[in-house]
Amino acid sequence: MREPIVVPELGTPNMVVSVWYVKPGEEVYAGDRVVELLLGSATFDIAAPCAGTLAEQCAGPAERVVAGQVIGQIEYELKED
């Protein structure tokens, strides 16, 4: 299954992807920093919403993004008890 990485509402329309901390295929844990957004002169890190593998970067460095936009996908497996 896949969980989207979504740009949160940060009160500004001027957001740009600055850097991805992980590459597709790399493992992440819930809460890990995965991508940094540039908001004018400030930055904001987006954390992984779940543990898994970064499957896709949908927005690259220097690309403008908006609140609600899916900028990445984390692939994960459902664990059955």
BADO-151030 format. One record per residue (C-alpha): residue number from 0; residue in three letters; chain; z, y, x. Coordinates in steps of 0.02 Angstrom, whole numbers, plus 50000, padded with zeros to 5 digits. Last residue first. Layout:
residues N
PT  pos  code  unit     pz     py     px
PT  NUM   ala     A      Z      Y      X
...
//
This chain:
residues 81
PT  pos  code  unit     pz     py     px
PT   80   asp     A  50695  49508  49921
PT   79   glu     A  50513  49562  49927
PT   78   lys     A  50462  49689  50056
PT   77   leu     A  50316  49800  50007
PT   76   glu     A  50206  49834  50156
PT   75   tyr     A  50164  50007  50220
PT   74   glu     A  50013  50115  50258
PT   73   ile     A  50048  50299  50286
PT   72   gln     A  49914  50421  50230
PT   71   gly     A  49877  50598  50287
PT   70   ile     A  49840  50776  50236
PT   69   val     A  49858  50760  50047
PT   68   gln     A  49854  50937  49978
PT   67   gly     A  49997  50988  49863
PT   66   ala     A  50022  51156  49948
PT   65   val     A  49865  51212  50039
PT   64   val     A  49784  51170  50205
PT   63   arg     A  49681  51264  50335
PT   62   glu     A  49615  51156  50477
PT   61   ala     A  49662  51208  50655
PT   60   pro     A  49710  51028  50699
PT   59   gly     A  49637  50897  50581
PT   58   ala     A  49660  50861  50397
PT   57   cys     A  49646  50688  50317
PT   56   gln     A  49737  50597  50458
PT   55   glu     A  49735  50413  50412
PT   54   ala     A  49830  50250  50424
PT   53   leu     A  49991  50308  50504
PT   52   thr     A  50088  50145  50506
PT   51   gly     A  50244  50110  50405
PT   50   ala     A  50412  50186  50362
PT   49   cys     A  50418  50311  50219
PT   48   pro     A  50398  50496  50177
PT   47   ala     A  50354  50535  50358
PT   46   ala     A  50417  50709  50400
PT   45   ile     A  50321  50872  50391
PT   44   asp     A  50367  50998  50525
PT   43   phe     A  50357  51184  50490
PT   42   thr     A  50304  51322  50610
PT   41   ala     A  50326  51511  50607
PT   40   ser     A  50211  51651  50668
PT   39   gly     A  50088  51637  50523
PT   38   leu     A  50133  51472  50443
PT   37   leu     A  50080  51339  50570
PT   36   leu     A  50103  51161  50510
PT   35   glu     A  50168  51021  50619
PT   34   val     A  50133  50838  50585
PT   33   val     A  50222  50669  50593
PT   32   arg     A  50405  50709  50618
PT   31   asp     A  50502  50549  50583
PT   30   gly     A  50601  50549  50419
PT   29   ala     A  50549  50374  50364
PT   28   tyr     A  50494  50279  50519
PT   27   val     A  50324  50286  50600
PT   26   glu     A  50210  50158  50684
PT   25   glu     A  50049  50214  50769
PT   24   gly     A  49880  50158  50703
PT   23   pro     A  49817  50333  50670
PT   22   lys     A  49896  50451  50798
PT   21   val     A  50069  50526  50790
PT   20   tyr     A  50136  50701  50827
PT   19   trp     A  49990  50785  50738
PT   18   val     A  49972  50966  50790
PT   17   ser     A  49945  51138  50714
PT   16   val     A  49881  51104  50538
PT   15   val     A  49858  51276  50461
PT   14   met     A  49950  51361  50319
PT   13   asn     A  49913  51532  50246
PT   12   pro     A  49946  51514  50059
PT   11   thr     A  50131  51550  50082
PT   10   gly     A  50285  51502  49982
PT    9   leu     A  50317  51336  50068
PT    8   glu     A  50260  51216  49931
PT    7   pro     A  50249  51049  50020
PT    6   val     A  50093  50980  50106
PT    5   val     A  50079  50796  50057
PT    4   ile     A  50084  50640  50166
PT    3   pro     A  50021  50505  50049
PT    2   glu     A  50098  50331  50034
PT    1   arg     A  49982  50182  50052
PT    0   met     A  50000  50000  50000
//
